[in-house]
Amino acid sequence: MNIRIKSNTARPLLMAALCSTALACAIPAGGAETVTSPSIAAVRSQEHTALPDGGTLTLDKQGLHLLDAAGKERAKLPMRAKHLDTRSHPDGALALVVDANTDRAMLVVADVKAGQLRAQQPLPAPAYGIEAACLFRDAQQLDHLFQIGKDGQAEQWLLYQGAHRLERRLALPPHVKHCQVDDASQTLLIKESGIGLWAYSADAEGPGGRTLHPDDDAKSGQGQAPAWKPQPASAPVTAIIMPRAQTEPMARLGDAADDPAIWVNPANAAGSRVLGTNKKQGLLVYDLQGKQLQLLEVGRLNNVDLRQNVMLERQRFDLAVATQRDDNTLMLFSIAANGTVKEAGSFATPLEHIYGLCLYQPIGGGLEAFVNDKDGSFLHYRIERREHRFSATLLRRFKVDSQPEGCVADDARARLFLGEEKRGVWTTSADAAKPDALAMVLPVGPQLTADVEGMAIYHGKQADYLVVSSQGSNSYVVTDARPPYAVRGSFRVGINAAAGIDGSSETDGLDVSSANLGGAYARGMLVVQDGYKRLPDGPQNFKYIAWDDIAQALHLP
């Protein structure tokens, strides 16, 4: 089957799945708006689809046939197959069929000019019989395959240069006979008999929710197609950027990974480290290739931040601080010259639900910490050291109206940026001796989608940029870090198909560094938490993105 849908129209979707037969409806050449049905005799014998160059692919009991614009057969691939779907291909068309004898999805390149049907390497046989299958082409122009079993078992595969990879497993309604994807709105559509049309996100990144478009005629037996209206994107996205690497997955399933922090090795950039919190276990330490080097099982850590070259008691320290949700404390860690991390102290707080945190290193020296509670409370501490012991002194309190989490301090300008998850990004003085009122930097709206989560500042040679996780749109917004805080653009982290790395979604915490970390990270790197690990499904992890890729995509100096 091969129905094309224009996502900017509000007409009903007439899918092959909704035709009275179990076969495909015909598509006029040229992608016209109207979808017509073949004759009853033709429908009983074949599935067929028009190709962009005027040719046609048909599938019948004898096999797959390639016809030219005049209707002359140019090639035939003998097979017993079903579920014809196509996408464009440099040589003509990429066709999907399901071999009915082996129950394996097969890909075929249909080359009208050469008069050839070239079978590609079949996908691995699933552990269930395939009842429905369809193709999807995403915004990166990468192709994907959905295959669905009789009992609702389903899989999504990434199709890339013959090295096909399982992206995720899905649970769909049973007895689905057909599926179709609207590429423009990234929507997987299936028809459940007597219920209606289900719309799922075809993007593997995300929780896999669905929307029902009820079939009002189901009870009457008329069986007409319910209407489906594609939903517009919730936020403008200007670029899709591929990750260069990813960390090894968490040792705990579910919502575990949260917030990273980048430690730069001043003597050897290649020996730099990424610290990451596990909300179910503790603190992890990774190298620049994503290999886990340490696990400190210290409890449910949420946010972490670090500062280097901190002068305390006439000594220089590299220190990290994290929020500990088991006992609402601040945990302090020291980082040795070789990147080894160890516990260095713990400080009680009066907070009931400790949550986000960020550090501030005043120009005059020392180290300070901002920590917040889910009720909107912020506490500002100074971290000190006397007689070889660390301590924390409360400097001030302030509050926002609703739940915050992410924050970052601009040390050089003594400014604090903080996120109120449902409202946006605020700024205020980071200097406890010079407090000022909160001022809105970027409200939730067209450019920033709630929840507002992690944030960090990139200190460049020509400009500084604030990077914010727009969790509700699975994207990241980049603004100037100085007034008037102009928005420079937004981007998503997509699939690095060649490296087998999935994109990122629902990012909680992030960190960025402008240090020359070598290789692809010569202009620095961004590290983001990934809420849904795909390729294949697995525990959460962190993704590494080269700042140079961001700068090129958003035209930053």
C-alpha positions in Angstrom: 0.0 0.0 0.0 1.2 3.5 -0.6 -1.0 6.4 0.4 0.6 9.9 0.5 -0.8 12.5 2.9 -0.2 16.2 2.8 0.3 17.3 6.4 -0.9 20.9 5.9 -4.4 19.8 4.8 -7.3 18.9 7.0 -8.9 16.3 4.8 -9.8 12.8 6.0 -7.0 10.2 5.6 -8.1 7.5 3.2 -5.7 4.6 3.9 -5.5 1.3 2.4 -6.2 0.0 5.8 -9.6 1.6 5.6 -10.5 0.2 2.2 -13.0 -2.6 2.2 -10.3 -4.9 0.8 -7.1 -5.8 2.5 -5.1 -4.4 -0.4 -3.8 -1.0 -1.4 -5.7 1.9 -3.0 -4.2 3.3 -6.2 -2.3 6.6 -6.2 -2.5 8.9 -9.2 0.8 9.9 -10.7 2.2 13.2 -9.6 0.9 13.0 -6.0 -2.5 14.6 -6.6 -4.7 15.4 -3.6 -7.4 13.0 -4.6 -7.0 9.4 -3.8 -8.8 7.0 -6.1 -9.6 3.4 -5.8 -8.9 0.8 -8.5 -11.5 -1.4 -10.0 -13.0 -4.3 -8.0 -11.2 -6.8 -10.2 -7.9 -5.1 -9.9 -8.2 -4.7 -6.1 -8.8 -8.5 -5.8 -5.7 -9.3 -7.7 -3.0 -6.8 -6.8 -1.6 -3.9 -4.8 -0.1 -1.2 -6.9 1.5 2.3 -6.6 2.5 5.0 -9.0 6.1 6.0 -9.1 7.3 9.6 -9.5 8.7 9.1 -13.0 5.4 7.7 -14.3 6.1 4.0 -13.8 4.1 1.7 -11.6 4.8 -1.1 -9.2 2.2 -3.8 -8.8 2.2 -6.8 -6.4 0.1 -9.9 -7.2 0.1 -13.6 -6.6 2.9 -14.0 -9.2 5.3 -11.4 -7.7 6.3 -7.8 -7.9 6.1 -6.1 -11.3 7.7 -3.0 -12.6 5.8 -1.2 -15.3 6.9 1.8 -17.3 4.7 4.9 -18.1 3.1 3.1 -21.0 2.1 0.1 -18.9 4.8 -2.2 -20.3 6.4 -4.6 -17.8 10.1 -3.9 -17.5 11.0 -6.3 -14.7 9.4 -9.0 -12.5 10.5 -10.4 -9.1 8.8 -13.7 -8.5 7.5 -13.9 -4.9 4.5 -14.5 -2.7 4.3 -11.2 -0.8 2.1 -8.5 0.6 2.1 -5.0 2.1 3.6 -2.9 -0.7 4.9 0.6 0.4 7.4 2.9 -1.3 9.6 5.9 -0.9 11.7 7.8 -3.4 15.2 6.5 -4.2 18.0 8.0 -6.3 17.4 5.1 -8.8 13.6 5.4 -8.8 11.9 4.0 -5.7 12.5 2.0 -2.6 9.8 -0.6 -2.2 8.8 -2.6 0.9 7.1 -6.0 0.7 6.7 -8.8 3.2 7.6 -12.2 2.0 4.6 -14.3 2.9 6.6 -17.6 2.9 9.3 -16.5 5.3 7.5 -13.7 7.1 10.4 -11.3 6.6 10.3 -7.7 5.4 12.1 -7.2 2.1 13.4 -4.1 0.5 13.5 -3.7 -3.3 15.0 -0.9 -5.4 12.8 -0.3 -8.4 14.8 1.3 -11.2 12.5 2.2 -14.1 15.2 3.6 -16.3 17.3 0.5 -16.1 14.3 -1.8 -16.0 15.4 -3.5 -12.9 14.0 -4.7 -9.6 17.0 -5.2 -7.2 16.2 -7.1 -4.0 18.2 -5.9 -1.0 19.3 -7.8 2.0 16.1 -8.9 3.9 15.6 -7.9 7.5 16.0 -10.5 10.2 12.9 -12.6 10.8 10.9 -11.4 13.8 9.7 -13.7 16.5 6.1 -13.2 15.3 4.2 -13.3 12.0 4.0 -9.9 10.3 0.5 -8.7 9.8 1.3 -5.2 8.7 4.3 -3.2 7.6 5.1 0.3 6.3 7.9 2.7 5.7 8.7 6.1 7.3 11.2 8.8 6.1 12.1 11.2 8.9 13.3 14.8 8.8 16.9 13.7 8.4 15.8 11.8 5.3 16.6 8.5 7.0 14.3 5.6 6.3 12.6 3.4 8.9 10.4 0.3 8.8 7.5 -0.6 11.1 6.4 -4.2 11.3 3.4 -5.3 13.3 2.3 -8.8 14.5 -1.1 -10.2 14.9 -1.0 -9.9 18.7 0.2 -6.3 18.7 3.9 -6.9 19.0 5.7 -4.3 16.8 9.2 -3.1 16.0 10.7 0.0 14.4 13.9 -0.5 12.4 16.4 2.0 11.1 17.3 1.3 7.4 20.8 2.5 6.7 23.1 1.2 4.0 22.1 -2.4 4.5 23.2 -2.3 8.2 19.6 -2.2 9.5 19.3 -1.7 13.2 16.4 -2.3 15.6 15.4 1.1 17.1 12.6 0.2 19.5 9.8 -2.2 20.3 6.2 -1.0 20.5 2.9 -2.4 21.8 0.1 -1.8 19.3 -3.6 -3.0 19.1 -4.0 -6.6 18.0 -5.3 -7.7 14.6 -3.9 -4.6 12.8 -3.9 -5.4 9.1 -2.4 -2.2 7.7 -0.3 0.8 8.7 0.7 4.0 7.1 3.1 6.9 8.0 2.6 10.5 7.3 6.2 11.6 6.9 5.6 15.3 7.1 4.0 15.1 10.6 5.9 12.0 11.6 2.7 10.2 12.4 2.2 6.4 12.3 -1.5 5.6 11.6 -3.2 2.3 12.1 -6.9 1.3 12.0 -8.4 -0.8 14.8 -11.6 -2.3 13.6 -14.7 -1.0 15.4 -12.7 1.5 17.3 -11.2 4.1 14.9 -7.9 5.4 13.7 -4.9 5.5 16.1 -2.2 8.1 15.5 1.2 7.4 17.1 4.5 9.4 16.9 6.7 7.7 14.3 9.7 9.4 15.8 11.4 6.7 18.0 12.5 9.4 20.5 9.7 9.7 23.1 7.2 7.8 25.2 5.1 6.5 22.4 1.7 8.0 23.3 -1.2 7.8 20.9 -4.3 9.7 19.9 -7.6 8.1 18.9 -9.8 9.5 16.1 -13.0 7.5 16.7 -14.8 5.9 13.9 -18.4 7.2 14.3 -19.7 4.8 11.7 -18.2 1.7 13.3 -21.4 0.7 15.1 -23.5 1.3 12.1 -21.2 -0.9 9.9 -20.7 1.8 7.3 -17.0 1.7 7.8 -16.1 5.1 6.5 -12.8 6.6 7.3 -12.6 8.8 10.4 -11.0 12.3 9.9 -7.4 12.8 10.9 -5.8 16.2 11.2 -2.0 16.4 11.5 -0.7 18.4 14.4 1.7 21.3 13.7 5.1 21.3 15.3 5.0 22.7 18.8 8.2 24.8 18.4 10.3 26.0 15.5 13.4 23.9 15.0 16.2 25.1 12.7 18.6 22.2 12.6 19.1 18.5 13.4 22.6 17.8 14.7 24.1 14.3 15.1 25.8 13.3 18.3 29.5 12.3 18.0 29.4 9.8 20.8 27.3 8.5 23.7 28.0 7.2 27.2 27.5 3.6 28.2 24.0 3.1 29.5 23.0 3.5 33.1 23.1 0.4 35.4 19.4 1.1 36.3 16.4 1.0 34.1 13.7 3.7 33.9 14.1 7.4 34.7 17.7 7.3 36.0 20.1 9.6 34.2 19.6 13.3 34.9 22.5 15.8 34.8 26.0 16.0 33.4 29.0 18.2 34.2 32.2 18.5 32.1 35.7 18.5 33.8 38.6 19.7 31.7 42.0 18.1 32.2 44.3 21.1 31.9 47.4 19.0 31.3 45.8 16.6 28.8 42.5 17.5 27.1 42.0 13.9 26.0 41.9 12.9 29.7 38.9 15.2 30.4 35.9 13.7 32.1 32.1 13.9 32.1 30.3 13.5 35.4 26.7 12.3 35.3 24.1 11.7 37.9 22.0 8.5 38.3 18.8 9.3 40.3 18.7 5.7 41.4 22.3 5.0 42.3 24.8 7.9 42.5 27.5 9.6 40.5 29.2 8.2 37.3 32.4 9.3 35.6 33.0 8.9 31.8 35.8 9.6 29.5 35.4 11.5 26.2 34.6 8.3 24.3 31.7 7.6 26.7 33.3 4.7 28.6 32.3 4.5 32.2 35.3 4.9 34.5 33.8 5.3 37.9 30.6 4.7 39.8 30.2 6.3 43.2 27.1 4.6 44.8 26.1 7.5 47.1 22.3 7.5 46.7 19.8 9.4 44.6 21.7 12.3 43.1 19.7 14.7 40.9 21.8 17.7 39.6 25.6 18.1 39.6 27.8 21.0 38.7 31.6 21.6 39.1 34.2 24.4 39.2 37.9 24.1 38.7 40.9 25.9 40.3 38.9 27.0 43.4 41.1 28.6 46.0 40.1 27.6 49.6 42.4 27.7 52.6 45.4 28.5 50.4 44.9 25.4 48.3 43.5 24.9 44.8 40.7 22.4 44.3 38.5 21.0 41.5 35.2 20.5 43.2 31.8 19.1 42.2 28.5 19.5 44.1 25.3 17.4 43.7 21.9 17.4 45.2 21.1 14.2 47.2 17.4 13.5 47.3 17.5 10.7 49.9 18.3 13.1 52.7 18.0 16.6 51.1 21.7 17.3 51.4 24.4 18.8 49.2 27.2 16.3 48.4 30.7 17.6 47.7 33.2 15.7 45.6 36.9 16.4 44.8 38.4 15.8 41.4 42.1 14.8 41.3 44.5 15.9 38.6 44.0 12.6 36.7 40.2 13.0 36.8 39.5 10.6 39.7 36.5 11.6 41.7 35.9 11.0 45.4 33.6 12.1 48.2 34.7 15.1 50.1 31.8 16.1 52.3 28.0 16.5 52.8 25.9 19.5 54.0 22.4 19.4 55.4 19.7 21.8 54.0 16.3 22.7 55.3 14.7 21.9 52.0 11.9 19.2 51.9 12.3 18.2 48.2 15.8 19.2 47.1 16.0 19.3 43.3 18.2 21.5 41.1 21.6 23.0 41.6 24.3 25.1 40.0 27.7 26.6 41.2 29.0 30.1 41.1 32.7 31.0 41.3 33.0 34.7 42.1 35.8 36.7 40.5 37.1 37.5 43.9 37.5 33.8 44.7 35.8 31.0 46.6 32.8 28.8 45.6 29.1 29.3 46.0 26.1 27.1 45.3 22.5 27.7 44.4 20.1 24.9 45.2 16.3 24.8 44.8 13.2 22.9 46.0 10.2 21.8 44.0 8.2 24.4 45.8 10.2 27.2 44.1 12.5 28.0 47.0 16.2 28.8 46.3 19.0 28.8 48.8 22.3 30.4 48.2 25.3 28.9 50.0 29.0 29.7 50.3 31.3 26.7 50.4 34.3 27.1 52.7 37.2 25.2 54.1 38.6 25.5 57.6 41.1 23.2 59.3 41.0 20.8 56.4 37.3 20.4 56.5 34.6 21.7 54.1 31.5 23.5 55.3 28.6 25.5 53.8 27.1 28.8 55.0 23.7 30.0 53.9 23.9 33.5 52.4 20.3 34.2 51.2 16.9 32.9 50.2 14.6 33.7 47.3 11.7 32.1 45.5 9.9 31.7 42.2 6.2 31.0 41.9 6.3 27.4 40.6 8.7 24.4 40.2 12.2 25.2 39.1 15.2 23.0 38.4 17.9 24.0 35.9 20.1 26.9 36.6 23.6 28.2 35.6 25.8 31.1 36.8 27.8 33.4 34.6 30.8 33.8 36.8 32.4 36.7 34.9 29.2 38.9 35.0 27.9 37.7 38.3 24.5 36.7 36.8 22.4 33.7 37.6 20.0 32.2 35.0 17.3 29.9 36.4 14.5 27.9 34.8 10.9 27.9 36.0 9.7 24.8 34.3 6.3 26.0 33.2 7.1 29.7 32.7 10.6 30.2 31.2 14.1 31.4 32.0 14.8 34.2 34.5 17.9 36.1 35.4 19.0 37.7 38.6 22.2 38.8 40.4 24.5 35.9 41.5 26.1 38.3 44.0 24.4 37.9 47.4 25.5 41.4 48.4 23.9 42.9 45.3 20.5 41.2 44.9 18.1 42.4 42.2 14.6 41.5 41.0 14.0 38.5 38.7 13.9 39.5 35.0 12.5 37.3 32.3 15.0 36.2 29.7 13.0 33.8 27.6 9.4 32.9 28.3 7.7 29.6 27.4 6.1 30.2 24.0 6.9 29.6 20.4 10.6 29.2 20.9 10.7 27.4 24.3 8.4 24.6 25.2 7.8 23.5 28.8 9.3 21.8 30.7 12.2 24.2 30.9 15.1 22.0 32.1 18.9 22.0 32.0 20.9 25.0 31.0 24.6 26.0 30.5 26.7 28.8 29.2 29.2 28.5 26.3 32.0 31.0 26.7 33.2 31.7 23.2 36.0 33.9 21.9 33.6 36.3 20.2 30.3 35.7 22.1 28.8 33.8 25.0 25.6 31.7 24.5 23.0 30.3 26.9 21.8 26.8 25.9 18.5 25.6 27.3 16.7 22.3 27.2 13.2 22.8 25.7 12.0 19.4 27.0 8.5 19.6 25.7 9.7 19.9 22.1 12.8 17.6 22.4 14.9 20.5 21.3 17.5 23.0 22.6 17.3 26.8 22.4 20.4 28.9 22.0 20.3 32.6 23.1 22.9 35.3 23.7 24.1 35.2 27.3 24.1 39.0 27.4 21.1 41.4 27.1 18.9 41.6 25.1 19.3 37.8 25.1 18.6 37.4 21.4 17.5 33.9 20.3 20.1 32.5 17.9 18.1 29.4 17.0 17.1 25.9 18.1 18.1 22.4 17.2 17.4 18.8 17.9 19.9 16.0 18.4 19.2 13.4 15.7 20.4 10.0 14.7 24.0 9.3 13.9 23.2 6.3 11.7 26.7 5.5 10.7 27.8 5.2 14.3 24.6 3.6 15.5 23.8 6.3 18.0 20.2 7.4 18.5 19.1 11.0 19.0 18.1 12.5 22.3 14.7 13.4 23.7 13.1 14.8 26.9 16.5 16.1 28.1 16.7 16.9 31.8 20.2 18.1 32.4 23.0 19.4 30.1 26.4 21.0 30.2 28.6 22.7 27.7 32.3 23.6 27.6 34.2 25.9 25.2 37.6 24.2 26.0 39.6 22.6 23.3 39.0 19.0 24.0 40.7 17.8 20.8 39.4 16.2 17.5 35.8 16.9 16.8 35.6 18.8 20.1 38.3 21.4 19.3 35.7 24.2 19.8 34.2 22.5 22.8 31.3 20.1 23.4 27.7 19.9 24.6 26.6 16.9 26.8 22.9 16.2 27.1 20.9 13.6 29.0 18.8 11.4 26.8 15.4 10.4 28.1 14.8 7.5 25.8 17.7 5.3 24.7 17.0 3.7 21.3 19.0 1.6 18.7 18.0 -0.5 20.5 15.9 0.2 23.6 17.9 0.4 26.8 18.7 2.3 29.9 19.2 6.0 29.6 22.5 7.6 28.9 24.2 10.9 27.8 25.0 12.1 24.3 28.1 14.1 23.2 27.7 16.8 20.6 30.5 18.8 19.0 30.0 22.6 19.5 31.4 23.2 16.0 28.4 21.3 14.6 26.1 23.5 16.5 27.9 26.7 15.5 27.8 25.7 11.8 24.1 24.7 11.9 23.1 28.0 13.7 25.6 30.2 11.9 27.3 31.2 15.2 30.7 32.9 15.0 
